[in-house]
Amino acid sequence: MTPPPRRRTVLGAALATLPALGLAACGEVTVEGRTEEAEQLRIIDDQDREVLLPGPARTAVVLNSYTNEFLRAIGAGDRVVGVDRASLDRLPYLDLAEDRIIAEGLDQLNYEAIAGLEPDVVILPRNAVWQEAAEQLESFGIPLVVATAWDTAVVDETLTLLGEVFGLEDGASAVLDLRAEIAGILEDRLGDVEPVPVYFETVEPYLTTLPGSGFHAMILDAGGTNIFDDASGGDAQEELTVDPSEVVLRDPQFVFHEFEPAAEPVDRFDTLREDLAARPGWAGMTALAEGSVAIANGWATSALGKSLGALYLASWLHPQEMADVDPDQYLTRWVTEFQDTELPDPADYVQGPEA
């Protein structure tokens, strides 16, 4: 993708023809400097770094699939010229060629390839090697913004930040409004419910979530309690591999397993249900004995800062209170309106308790 030409206002072009000497004699800065100052953006990123941009970013290299989803949602998807491999694997609708992959992981950036794309900005999450990247990119004159889209606790701030970087505040507001709408539904319907004990498992067997994780917050928002809310020792994302027998002892009333996010449907539902049922001692747990098990593709339930996951989980934990709320409609809206792509069938991505 060839970066669009830099815009230059008619006023700026006219002023640039004035004699710089005459302006300097009045004790003023040069017109060129004044024009740049008028267009400059001062951004404070999520590491409290001040970043100067010459104006709203028109081209960007962006790592992390959740950040790329947010950029598409606010209307900046066509400004992304380079991504990491996971983003392209998970989100093939980004429609970027293989040669636009500039990182194999969040710690393996090809700085020469990034410079070759001449982006206005590079955007990394806080768990990437952003300190190294800031130093390396400085030599190319490319600014770096740290924005973390996977962390539920800062999703609203991240959306606001991205809106500022790309000059798309209205687009960011539309996404924030959708999040607020979902949050309002959950607050209104679940204010007086009895919380349901939940065991949440992400990607790997026995890998669960602790307080401080977005998944933990998702459980609480859905009217549940995390059976491992007293555990500690998690990783940077507050996830922890637990003893299988401890899950049995804590006897959750609901089990929710989310596998790796992928926009292309992946049919792992029956296999994962069978795996859960076959684990030693698990068949006798309340959740499995009553069929209270849900399986989901993380592309659907972790979307929008896990707001969609909270909505689905609430509908399973508290079906009476959520009877007239259809999470599938919100997933469809997110995918078709905000990701500008097709959703074959919500059931290809999310399957709740079997009837």
C-alpha positions in Angstrom: 0.0 0.0 0.0 1.5 3.3 -1.0 1.2 5.9 1.7 -1.0 8.9 0.7 0.7 12.2 0.0 1.1 14.5 2.9 -1.6 17.1 3.0 -0.7 20.8 2.8 -3.2 23.5 3.4 -3.6 26.4 1.0 -2.8 28.8 3.8 0.4 26.9 4.7 1.5 26.9 1.0 0.9 30.6 0.7 2.7 31.5 3.9 5.6 29.4 2.9 6.3 31.8 0.0 6.7 34.8 2.4 10.3 36.0 3.1 11.5 34.3 6.2 13.9 37.1 6.9 11.2 39.7 7.4 9.4 37.4 9.8 12.5 36.8 11.8 13.1 40.5 12.1 9.8 40.8 14.0 11.1 38.2 16.5 8.7 35.4 15.3 9.5 31.8 14.4 9.7 30.8 10.7 6.4 30.1 9.0 7.5 26.5 8.4 8.0 26.0 12.1 4.6 27.6 12.9 2.8 25.4 10.4 4.3 22.3 11.9 3.5 23.4 15.4 -0.2 24.0 14.4 -0.5 20.5 13.1 1.5 18.6 15.7 -0.2 16.3 18.1 1.0 15.7 21.6 0.0 12.2 22.7 0.3 10.7 26.1 0.4 6.9 25.7 -0.4 4.2 28.2 3.2 4.3 29.6 2.8 8.0 30.3 5.2 8.8 27.5 4.7 12.1 25.6 4.8 11.4 21.9 4.9 14.1 19.2 3.2 13.4 15.9 3.2 15.7 12.9 -0.6 15.3 12.7 -3.2 12.5 12.7 -1.5 9.3 11.6 -2.4 8.3 8.0 -0.2 5.2 7.9 0.7 2.9 10.8 2.5 -0.3 11.7 0.4 -2.1 14.4 1.2 -5.1 16.5 -1.4 -7.2 18.4 -4.6 -8.4 16.9 -6.9 -6.7 19.5 -5.3 -3.3 18.6 -5.9 -4.0 14.9 -9.5 -4.9 15.7 -9.9 -1.6 17.5 -8.4 0.4 14.6 -10.8 -1.3 12.2 -13.7 -0.5 14.6 -12.9 3.2 14.8 -12.4 3.6 11.0 -8.6 3.4 10.7 -8.2 -0.1 9.4 -7.2 1.1 5.9 -4.3 3.1 7.4 -2.5 -0.1 8.7 0.4 -0.9 6.4 2.3 -3.5 8.5 1.3 -6.0 11.2 2.7 -9.0 13.2 2.1 -12.5 12.1 -0.5 -13.3 14.8 -2.7 -10.4 13.7 -2.7 -11.5 10.1 -3.3 -15.2 11.0 -6.2 -14.3 13.4 -7.7 -11.6 11.2 -7.4 -12.6 7.5 -9.9 -9.9 6.7 -7.2 -7.3 7.3 -6.3 -8.1 3.6 -2.6 -7.5 3.9 0.0 -9.4 1.9 2.6 -11.6 3.5 5.3 -9.0 2.9 3.5 -6.6 5.3 4.4 -8.9 8.2 7.1 -7.1 10.1 7.2 -9.1 13.3 7.0 -12.8 14.1 6.1 -12.0 17.7 5.9 -9.1 20.1 9.7 -9.4 20.8 10.9 -10.0 17.2 10.5 -6.8 15.2 12.2 -6.2 11.8 13.1 -2.6 12.2 14.5 -2.2 8.6 11.2 -3.6 7.2 9.2 -1.2 9.4 11.4 1.7 8.1 10.8 0.6 4.5 7.1 1.0 5.0 7.6 4.6 6.1 4.7 4.6 8.6 3.7 7.8 10.4 3.6 5.8 13.7 4.2 2.4 15.2 1.8 1.1 17.8 2.8 -1.6 20.3 1.1 -3.0 23.4 2.9 -2.7 26.7 3.9 -6.4 26.7 5.9 -5.9 23.5 9.6 -4.8 23.5 8.5 -1.2 23.3 11.6 0.2 25.0 13.9 -1.4 22.5 11.5 -0.4 19.7 11.5 3.2 20.7 15.3 3.4 20.6 15.6 1.6 17.3 12.8 3.6 15.6 14.2 6.9 16.8 17.1 6.5 14.3 14.5 6.3 11.5 12.5 9.2 12.8 9.4 7.1 13.4 7.4 7.8 16.5 6.2 4.9 18.8 3.0 4.9 20.7 2.3 2.3 23.4 -1.4 1.3 23.4 -2.7 -1.9 25.0 -6.0 -3.2 23.7 -6.0 -6.7 25.3 -6.2 -5.3 28.9 -9.9 -4.9 29.8 -9.0 -2.5 32.6 -7.7 0.1 30.1 -9.8 -0.6 27.1 -11.7 2.7 27.3 -8.5 4.7 27.6 -6.9 2.7 24.7 -9.8 3.5 22.4 -9.7 7.2 23.3 -5.9 7.2 22.7 -6.2 5.5 19.3 -8.9 8.0 18.4 -6.5 10.8 19.1 -3.6 9.3 17.3 -5.6 8.9 14.1 -7.9 11.9 14.4 -10.9 9.7 14.6 -12.4 10.7 17.9 -16.0 10.2 16.6 -15.1 6.6 15.6 -13.7 5.9 19.0 -16.8 7.3 20.6 -19.0 5.0 18.6 -17.1 1.9 19.9 -17.2 3.3 23.5 -20.9 3.8 23.1 -21.3 0.1 22.2 -19.3 -0.9 25.3 -21.4 1.4 27.5 -24.6 -0.1 26.1 -23.5 -3.6 27.0 -22.3 -2.5 30.4 -25.6 -0.8 31.0 -27.6 -4.0 30.2 -25.5 -6.1 32.6 -25.7 -3.6 35.4 -29.5 -3.2 35.0 -30.3 -6.9 34.8 -27.8 -8.4 37.2 -27.8 -5.9 40.2 -29.6 -8.3 42.5 -28.6 -11.8 41.3 -26.9 -14.4 43.3 -23.4 -14.8 41.8 -22.6 -18.2 40.2 -19.2 -19.9 40.9 -17.4 -20.1 37.6 -14.2 -21.9 36.4 -12.8 -20.1 33.4 -10.1 -21.8 31.3 -8.2 -20.1 28.5 -6.4 -21.9 25.6 -4.5 -24.5 27.6 -5.9 -27.1 30.0 -6.0 -25.8 33.6 -4.8 -22.4 32.6 -7.2 -20.1 34.5 -7.6 -16.5 35.4 -6.9 -14.5 38.6 -8.0 -11.1 39.9 -6.4 -8.4 37.8 -7.1 -10.2 34.6 -9.7 -9.1 32.0 -11.2 -12.6 32.2 -11.7 -12.2 36.0 -13.5 -8.9 35.4 -15.6 -10.5 32.7 -16.8 -13.1 35.2 -17.8 -10.5 37.7 -19.6 -8.4 35.1 -21.6 -11.4 34.1 -22.9 -12.0 37.6 -20.4 -14.8 38.5 -17.6 -15.4 41.0 -14.2 -16.7 40.0 -13.5 -19.9 42.0 -9.8 -18.9 41.9 -10.3 -15.4 43.1 -8.1 -16.2 46.2 -5.2 -17.6 44.1 -1.9 -15.7 43.5 1.3 -16.2 41.5 0.0 -15.5 38.0 2.0 -14.3 35.0 2.0 -10.8 33.6 -1.6 -11.3 32.4 -2.7 -12.8 35.8 -3.2 -16.2 34.4 -2.1 -19.4 36.3 -2.0 -23.1 35.6 -3.8 -24.8 38.5 -3.9 -28.3 39.9 -6.8 -30.3 38.2 -7.8 -31.7 41.6 -8.2 -28.2 43.0 -10.8 -27.4 40.3 -12.8 -30.5 41.4 -12.5 -29.5 45.1 -13.9 -26.0 44.4 -16.8 -27.6 42.4 -17.8 -24.8 40.0 -21.4 -24.5 38.9 -20.3 -23.3 35.4 -17.3 -24.1 33.2 -16.2 -21.8 30.4 -13.4 -22.7 28.0 -12.2 -20.1 25.5 -9.8 -21.3 22.8 -7.4 -19.4 20.6 -8.9 -16.4 18.7 -9.4 -16.9 14.9 -11.8 -15.1 12.6 -11.9 -18.2 10.4 -14.3 -20.7 12.1 -12.5 -23.5 13.9 -14.6 -26.5 15.0 -13.1 -27.6 18.3 -16.3 -27.6 20.3 -17.1 -31.3 20.5 -13.4 -32.2 21.0 -13.0 -29.8 23.9 -16.3 -30.9 25.6 -15.1 -34.5 25.4 -11.7 -33.5 26.9 -13.3 -31.7 29.8 -15.7 -34.7 30.6 -12.8 -37.2 30.4 -10.6 -35.4 33.0 -10.2 -37.5 36.2 -12.9 -36.6 38.7 -14.5 -33.9 36.5 -17.6 -35.8 35.5 -18.9 -35.5 39.0 -18.5 -31.8 39.3 -21.7 -29.8 39.4 -21.0 -27.9 36.2 -20.4 -31.1 34.1 -23.1 -33.1 35.8 -25.7 -30.5 34.9 -24.2 -29.7 31.4 -23.3 -26.2 32.4 -20.3 -25.9 30.0 -19.6 -23.4 27.3 -17.0 -23.3 24.6 -16.0 -20.3 22.6 -13.6 -19.0 20.0 -11.7 -16.1 21.6 -12.2 -14.0 18.5 -15.8 -13.7 19.5 -15.9 -13.7 23.3 -12.7 -11.7 24.0 -13.7 -9.0 21.5 -14.5 -5.4 22.5 -12.5 -5.7 25.7 -14.3 -9.0 26.6 -17.6 -7.1 26.7 -19.1 -9.7 24.3 -17.8 -12.5 26.5 -19.5 -11.0 29.6 -22.8 -10.7 27.7 -22.7 -14.3 26.6 -21.7 -15.6 30.1 -24.4 -13.5 31.7 -27.0 -15.1 29.4 -25.9 -18.6 30.5 -25.5 -17.8 34.2 -28.7 -15.8 34.6 -31.0 -16.8 31.7 -34.2 -15.5 33.3 -32.8 -12.0 33.9 -31.2 -12.0 30.4 -34.2 -13.6 28.6 -34.8 -10.8 26.1 -31.1 -10.0 25.4 -29.6 -11.8 22.4 -25.8 -11.8 22.6 -25.6 -13.2 19.0 -27.1 -9.9 17.8 -24.3 -7.9 19.5 -21.6 -10.3 18.1 -23.1 -9.8 14.6 -23.2 -6.1 15.1 -19.6 -6.0 16.2 -18.4 -8.1 13.2 -20.5 -6.6 10.4 -20.6 -3.0 11.5 -17.3 -2.5 13.3 -15.1 -5.1 11.7 -16.7 -4.6 8.2 -16.6 -8.3 7.5 -19.0 -11.2 7.4 -20.2 -13.5 10.2 -21.2 -16.9 8.9 -23.1 -18.0 12.0 -22.5 -17.1 15.7 -22.7 -20.8 16.5 -19.5 -21.3 14.6 -17.8 -19.2 17.3 -19.8 -19.6 20.5 -21.6 -22.6 21.9 -23.2 -22.5 25.3 -24.6 -25.2 27.5 -26.1 -28.1 25.5 -29.9 -28.4 25.9 
